[in-house]
Amino acid sequence: MSHQLTFADSEFNDKRRKTCKEIFLAHMDALLPWPRMLGVIEPIFTAGNGRRPYPLDTMLRIHCMPQWYNLSDGAMEDAHYAIVSMRLFAEFSLDQAISDRTTIMNFRHLLEQHQLVRQLFDAINQWLCDAGIMMKQGTLVDATIIEAPNSTQNKRGERDPEMHQTKKGNQWYFGMKAHIGVDAKSGLTHSLETTSANEHDLNQVGNLLHGKAEFLFADAGYQGAENREELADVKAEWAIAMRLGKLKELKKHPRKNKRVIAFEKLKSSIRAKIEHPFRLIKRQLGFVKARYKGLRRNDNQLAMLFTLANLFRVVQMIRAWESSAQNAR
């Protein structure tokens, strides 16, 4: 849905210098498949009782921005007042009333209640496959710990019962895990499972495979995956990293074990792509700690984050292609 530009909008758009935020939002506006995304939500959105205060297109645009900039519902409302480019991205005219934090929260709850973000995740991935960007010939699997608030200063006097603690190295963490399956060619996330932090990575491997991969890469924590009963039907070739202690022993005799060491190095270089989605959501998008209680609500946010991280990654790929094309001239 397009809105009628006011004179104030036109004057703003005609200014000479564009900020980084404006450039990024313009890229996202041009890249996101809005009709496909709106088609997922529209049946539920229009089925609600009463007239909606704002168009679906506007609410979806508002929902995307807190994920990109790690904002709460209240901070998103404030940002509309303070940052003109974000207000225009949401298709609010400069002289138009904007949505408040309650409206923003209610739309988020609507998506959570009907698991619509998961459907968006699948719809965007299918779009990327149709465009030939996500190939699905190989899969990389891994998991990352996302910490949750461990304070007991609340009404119940206890921590979130759906979060648990786990030990990694010599440090304990309390929170959840994001298990992902990533396309080996593009580095885009095609599968996601959210569990408590104490869930073993091996237990989620079967949920991360789409059945089309010819090879599967994983770190040493997935040793023995190919022998598990629930994965017996997986036809892909497994390429799981050797345990660090064993690899160190082999490196003591590099000439004798040259081929094995080279293969381990190759596996590591391919597997490194799975760190890109984690870096995007934790560093670029700022998601380092769970914002909500319960796994379901956090799974919805993670699904949206990985959906947008995929599109963010596509923008990076486009910029890289444009840069290489310019250098080749």
C-alpha positions as CSV (number, residue, x, y, z in Angstrom):
1,M,0.0,0.0,0.0
2,S,1.4,3.4,-0.9
3,H,0.6,6.6,0.9
4,Q,0.2,10.1,-0.5
5,L,3.3,12.2,0.1
6,T,2.8,15.6,1.7
7,F,5.0,18.7,0.9
8,A,7.0,17.9,4.1
9,D,7.7,14.4,2.9
10,S,8.8,15.6,-0.5
11,E,11.1,18.2,1.0
12,F,12.6,15.6,3.3
13,N,13.2,13.2,0.4
14,D,14.8,15.8,-1.7
15,K,17.6,16.7,0.8
16,R,21.1,16.0,-0.5
17,R,22.6,13.5,1.9
18,K,21.1,10.2,2.9
19,T,21.9,8.7,6.3
20,C,23.0,5.1,6.7
21,K,19.6,4.3,8.3
22,E,17.7,5.8,5.2
23,I,19.9,3.8,2.8
24,F,19.4,0.6,4.7
25,L,15.6,1.0,5.0
26,A,15.5,1.9,1.3
27,H,17.3,-1.4,0.5
28,M,14.9,-3.3,2.7
29,D,11.9,-1.6,1.2
30,A,13.0,-2.6,-2.3
31,L,14.1,-6.1,-1.4
32,L,11.4,-7.5,0.9
33,P,8.7,-9.4,-1.0
34,W,5.9,-7.5,0.7
35,P,3.0,-9.1,-1.3
36,R,4.1,-12.6,-0.3
37,M,4.6,-11.6,3.4
38,L,1.3,-9.7,3.6
39,G,-0.5,-12.7,2.0
40,V,0.6,-14.9,5.0
41,I,-0.8,-12.5,7.6
42,E,-3.8,-11.0,5.8
43,P,-6.4,-13.8,6.4
44,I,-5.8,-13.6,10.2
45,F,-5.4,-9.8,10.3
46,T,-8.7,-9.1,8.5
47,A,-10.6,-11.8,10.4
48,G,-10.3,-9.8,13.7
49,N,-13.3,-8.1,15.2
50,G,-13.7,-4.4,14.4
51,R,-11.9,-2.0,12.1
52,R,-8.1,-2.1,12.3
53,P,-6.6,1.3,13.3
54,Y,-3.7,1.0,10.8
55,P,-3.2,-0.9,7.5
56,L,-1.6,-4.3,7.6
57,D,1.3,-3.1,5.4
58,T,2.1,-0.4,8.0
59,M,1.9,-2.8,10.9
60,L,4.3,-5.3,9.2
61,R,6.8,-2.6,8.4
62,I,6.6,-1.4,12.1
63,H,7.1,-5.0,13.3
64,C,10.3,-5.4,11.2
65,M,12.1,-2.3,12.5
66,P,12.4,-3.4,16.2
67,Q,14.1,-6.5,15.0
68,W,16.6,-4.6,12.9
69,Y,17.4,-2.0,15.6
70,N,16.7,-4.1,18.8
71,L,13.9,-1.9,20.1
72,S,11.1,-2.6,22.6
73,D,7.5,-1.7,21.7
74,G,7.8,1.6,23.7
75,A,11.2,2.4,22.1
76,M,9.7,1.8,18.6
77,E,6.9,4.3,19.3
78,D,9.5,6.8,20.5
79,A,11.6,6.2,17.4
80,H,8.7,7.2,15.2
81,Y,8.6,10.6,16.8
82,A,12.4,11.1,16.8
83,I,13.5,9.5,13.5
84,V,11.8,10.7,10.3
85,S,13.2,8.0,8.1
86,M,11.7,5.2,10.3
87,R,8.4,7.0,10.3
88,L,8.3,7.2,6.5
89,F,9.4,3.6,6.1
90,A,6.2,2.7,8.1
91,E,4.4,4.9,5.6
92,F,3.2,7.5,8.0
93,S,3.1,11.0,6.6
94,L,4.9,13.6,8.7
95,D,1.6,15.2,9.7
96,Q,-0.2,11.9,10.5
97,A,-0.8,10.3,13.9
98,I,1.4,7.3,14.6
99,S,0.7,3.9,16.3
100,D,1.3,3.7,20.0
101,R,3.1,0.9,21.9
102,T,-0.1,-0.9,22.7
103,T,-1.0,-1.2,19.0
104,I,2.5,-2.4,18.2
105,M,2.4,-5.0,21.1
106,N,-1.1,-6.2,20.0
107,F,0.1,-6.9,16.4
108,R,3.1,-8.8,17.8
109,H,0.8,-10.9,20.0
110,L,-1.4,-11.6,16.9
111,L,1.6,-13.0,15.1
112,E,2.7,-15.1,18.1
113,Q,-0.8,-16.4,18.8
114,H,-1.3,-17.8,15.2
115,Q,2.4,-18.8,14.6
116,L,2.4,-16.4,11.6
117,V,6.1,-15.6,11.9
118,R,7.0,-19.3,11.3
119,Q,4.9,-19.1,8.2
120,L,6.7,-15.9,7.1
121,F,10.0,-17.7,7.7
122,D,8.9,-20.6,5.4
123,A,7.4,-18.2,2.8
124,I,10.6,-16.1,2.5
125,N,12.8,-19.2,2.3
126,Q,10.6,-20.6,-0.5
127,W,10.9,-17.2,-2.3
128,L,14.7,-17.4,-2.0
129,C,14.7,-20.9,-3.4
130,D,12.5,-19.9,-6.3
131,A,14.9,-17.1,-7.0
132,G,17.8,-19.5,-7.1
133,I,19.6,-17.9,-4.1
134,M,19.1,-20.8,-1.6
135,M,20.2,-24.0,-3.3
136,K,19.7,-26.6,-0.5
137,Q,22.4,-29.0,-1.9
138,G,24.3,-29.0,1.4
139,T,23.4,-28.3,5.0
140,L,25.4,-27.0,7.9
141,V,24.0,-27.5,11.4
142,D,25.0,-25.8,14.6
143,A,23.5,-24.2,17.8
144,T,24.1,-21.1,19.8
145,I,23.3,-20.3,23.4
146,I,21.2,-17.2,24.0
147,E,21.1,-16.1,27.6
148,A,17.9,-15.1,29.5
149,P,17.5,-12.9,32.6
150,N,18.2,-15.1,35.6
151,S,16.8,-12.7,38.2
152,T,14.3,-14.0,40.7
153,Q,13.0,-10.5,41.6
154,N,9.5,-11.0,40.3
155,K,6.0,-12.0,41.6
156,R,6.8,-15.7,41.6
157,G,10.3,-15.3,43.0
158,E,11.7,-17.7,40.4
159,R,13.5,-17.8,37.0
160,D,11.7,-18.6,33.8
161,P,10.8,-22.3,34.2
162,E,11.2,-22.9,30.4
163,M,14.8,-21.8,30.4
164,H,17.6,-23.9,31.9
165,Q,21.3,-23.7,32.6
166,T,24.1,-25.4,30.8
167,K,27.9,-25.5,31.0
168,K,30.1,-24.5,28.0
169,G,33.8,-24.8,28.6
170,N,34.3,-23.6,32.2
171,Q,31.3,-21.2,32.2
172,W,27.6,-21.7,33.1
173,Y,24.9,-20.1,31.0
174,F,21.1,-19.8,31.8
175,G,18.8,-19.4,28.8
176,M,17.9,-21.1,25.6
177,K,19.4,-22.5,22.4
178,A,18.8,-21.6,18.8
179,H,19.5,-24.7,16.6
180,I,19.8,-23.9,12.9
181,G,20.3,-25.5,9.5
182,V,22.1,-23.4,7.0
183,D,22.4,-23.6,3.2
184,A,26.1,-24.4,2.5
185,K,26.2,-22.4,-0.7
186,S,24.5,-19.1,0.3
187,G,24.9,-19.2,4.1
188,L,21.1,-18.6,4.5
189,T,19.2,-20.2,7.3
190,H,16.5,-22.7,6.2
191,S,15.7,-24.4,9.5
192,L,15.3,-23.3,13.1
193,E,14.5,-25.0,16.4
194,T,14.3,-23.2,19.8
195,T,15.0,-25.2,23.0
196,S,16.2,-24.7,26.5
197,A,19.9,-24.3,26.9
198,N,20.4,-27.8,28.3
199,E,19.1,-29.6,25.2
200,H,21.9,-31.6,23.5
201,D,22.6,-30.5,20.0
202,L,22.3,-34.0,18.6
203,N,18.7,-34.3,19.6
204,Q,17.6,-31.6,17.1
205,V,19.6,-32.6,14.1
206,G,16.6,-34.4,12.5
207,N,14.5,-31.2,12.7
208,L,17.1,-29.2,10.9
209,L,17.3,-31.3,7.7
210,H,15.1,-30.8,4.7
211,G,15.8,-34.1,3.0
212,K,17.4,-32.7,-0.2
213,A,21.0,-32.2,1.0
214,E,23.8,-34.2,-0.6
215,F,26.2,-33.5,2.3
216,L,25.9,-32.4,5.9
217,F,28.6,-30.5,7.9
218,A,28.8,-30.1,11.6
219,D,31.3,-29.4,14.4
220,A,32.8,-32.1,16.7
221,G,29.8,-31.8,19.1
222,Y,27.8,-33.7,16.6
223,Q,30.1,-36.8,16.5
224,G,28.0,-39.9,16.2
225,A,25.0,-38.3,14.5
226,E,25.2,-40.6,11.5
227,N,24.7,-43.6,13.9
228,R,21.6,-42.4,15.6
229,E,18.4,-44.4,14.9
230,E,16.2,-41.4,14.0
231,L,18.8,-40.3,11.4
232,A,19.2,-43.8,9.8
233,D,17.2,-42.7,6.7
234,V,19.4,-39.7,6.0
235,K,21.1,-40.4,2.6
236,A,23.5,-37.4,2.7
237,E,27.2,-37.7,3.2
238,W,28.2,-36.7,6.8
239,A,31.3,-34.4,7.2
240,I,31.6,-33.9,11.0
241,A,34.7,-32.3,12.4
242,M,37.2,-34.3,14.2
243,R,37.6,-33.7,17.9
244,L,40.2,-31.1,18.7
245,G,42.4,-33.5,20.9
246,K,42.6,-36.1,18.1
247,L,43.4,-33.4,15.5
248,K,46.2,-32.1,17.6
249,E,47.7,-35.5,17.8
250,L,47.6,-35.9,14.0
251,K,49.3,-32.5,13.6
252,K,52.3,-33.8,15.5
253,H,53.1,-35.8,12.3
254,P,52.0,-33.5,9.5
255,R,53.6,-35.3,6.7
256,K,52.1,-38.7,7.6
257,N,48.6,-37.2,8.1
258,K,48.7,-34.6,5.4
259,R,45.5,-35.6,3.6
260,V,43.5,-36.0,6.8
261,I,44.6,-32.6,8.1
262,A,43.8,-31.0,4.7
263,F,40.3,-32.5,4.8
264,E,39.7,-31.2,8.3
265,K,40.8,-27.8,7.2
266,L,38.4,-28.0,4.2
267,K,35.5,-29.0,6.4
268,S,36.2,-26.1,8.8
269,S,36.3,-23.6,6.0
270,I,32.9,-24.7,4.7
271,R,31.4,-25.0,8.2
272,A,32.5,-21.4,9.0
273,K,29.5,-20.1,7.0
274,I,27.1,-21.1,9.7
275,E,28.6,-18.5,12.0
276,H,27.3,-15.7,9.7
277,P,23.6,-15.9,10.7
278,F,24.6,-16.0,14.4
279,R,26.9,-13.0,13.9
280,L,24.1,-11.1,12.1
281,I,21.4,-11.6,14.8
282,K,23.8,-11.0,17.7
283,R,26.1,-8.3,16.4
284,Q,24.2,-6.5,13.5
285,L,20.7,-6.9,15.0
286,G,21.8,-6.8,18.7
287,F,20.0,-9.9,19.9
288,V,22.2,-11.1,22.7
289,K,19.7,-11.8,25.4
290,A,16.1,-13.2,25.4
291,R,13.6,-10.3,25.7
292,Y,10.5,-12.4,26.6
293,K,9.5,-15.2,29.0
294,G,8.8,-18.7,27.6
295,L,10.2,-20.5,24.6
296,R,7.3,-19.9,22.3
297,R,7.4,-16.1,22.3
298,N,11.2,-16.2,21.9
299,D,10.9,-18.7,19.1
300,N,8.6,-16.2,17.3
301,Q,11.2,-13.5,17.7
302,L,14.0,-15.7,16.6
303,A,12.1,-16.8,13.5
304,M,11.6,-13.2,12.6
305,L,15.2,-12.4,13.2
306,F,16.5,-15.2,11.1
307,T,14.0,-14.3,8.3
308,L,15.2,-10.7,8.3
309,A,18.9,-11.9,8.7
310,N,18.4,-13.9,5.5
311,L,17.2,-10.8,3.7
312,F,20.0,-8.7,5.3
313,R,22.5,-11.3,3.9
314,V,21.0,-11.0,0.5
315,V,21.6,-7.3,0.6
316,Q,25.2,-8.0,1.5
317,M,25.5,-10.4,-1.4
318,I,24.0,-7.8,-3.8
319,R,26.4,-5.2,-2.7
320,A,29.3,-7.6,-3.1
321,W,28.2,-8.4,-6.7
322,E,27.8,-4.7,-7.5
323,S,31.3,-4.0,-6.1
324,S,32.9,-6.8,-8.1
325,A,31.1,-5.7,-11.2
326,Q,32.4,-2.2,-10.8
327,N,35.9,-3.4,-10.2
328,A,35.8,-5.6,-13.3
329,R,35.0,-2.6,-15.6
